[in-house]
Amino acid sequence: MRLRGDGYKKIGDAIGATTDAVKGYCQRHGMAGFGWASKIDVNIEKQQVRCKCCGRIVRMNEMGRKRMFCSDACKHRYYRREGDKD
């Protein structure tokens, strides 16, 4: 329901939970903020990310930091090639 853009109160009323319980669940699962913003973020998350080294599509976990490389080998190869360019 949150991914459709519904608010915490509407979801709480539909499932019989408090607004605070719904809000806490949504915050823990990356769906916090305004309902319409969560709806927009779903489309962004579905975009495919390509490996910075080889260009293959990177498989993303549902939670956690976004990956930039398809494998550890690509990550090491990229940093050996690029070095520290600060």
Secondary structure, DSSP 8 states (H G I E B T S, - for coil): -GGGT--HHHHHHHHT--HHHHHHHHHHTT--S-HHHHHHHHHHHTS--B-TTT--B----SSSS--S-SSHHHHHHHHHHH----
